[in-house]
Amino acid sequence: MYFVGLGLVFLTLKFLEIGPIAVWDWWVVLAPFALAIAWWAWADSTGYTKRKAMEAENAKTKARKERNIDAMGMRRGKK
């Protein structure tokens, strides 16, 4: 997502001809979009995206279980 944001900033600055980016070649300005595509392709092919989604889901489940245990007063060592 950072590559897309960087690409949008570069594209806007190039289009509005602001700063040193105005004189850069178009391929340099558009390179972050290519890097974003490459990142997403790698992340999907290696399972990185799915693994991160599963980790987030497991963290939510664990937090929910902890909240429920606390709400029921079943925590050991708590007085």
N, C-alpha and C positions, 0 to 999 in steps of 0.2 A: 504494500500500500504506500510505503514511503516513496518508491520509485514513481508511482503514478502522481503523487502530490508534487514531487520534484519536477516531473515532466510538465505538469500543468503550470507550475510557476515559470519554468523556462519558456514554455509556449506562449504564455501571456506576455512575458517580458520581451520576447522576440517579436511578437505580433505588434505590441505597442512601441517597439523600438526604444526600450529603456535600458540604460546601462550598457556594460560591455557585452551582454548577451545579444544585443542587437546586431553585432557584427559577426557572431558565430555562424558557422555553417548549419544548415537545417539538420543534417544527420547528427550533429552533436546535441542539438536541442531535442530531437526526437529519441535519442539513445535511451533515456530513462524508461520510455514506454517499451522498448525492446527488452530492456533488462527486467521489467515487470513481467512480461510474457515469459521470458526464460525462467524467472523465479517461480511463477505459478506452474509452469510445465514441470520443473524439477520437483516442486513440493507435492504435486499430485502424483507424479510417477514413483516417488520414493515412499509415499504414504505419510509424509510429514503432516499434511493437512488433516488427514483422518486421525492421526495419533494425537495432535493438539486438540482436536474436537473431543476425542475420548477422554483426554486428561481433564479438560474443562468440565465435561459431564460428570466424571468421577469426583471432582472437587465439589461440585454442587451437591451431589448425592451425599458425600461425606459431611458437608456442612449441614445439610438438612437432617441427617441422622443425629448429629451432635446437638442441634437445636431441640430435636424431639426428646432426646435423652435428658437434656437439661430441663425441659418443660415438665417432664414426668417426675423429676427429682430422683432419677436413678443413678446419678453420677457418684462413683465411689470416692470416699475421702472428703466429701462435701458435708459440712455440718450446718 
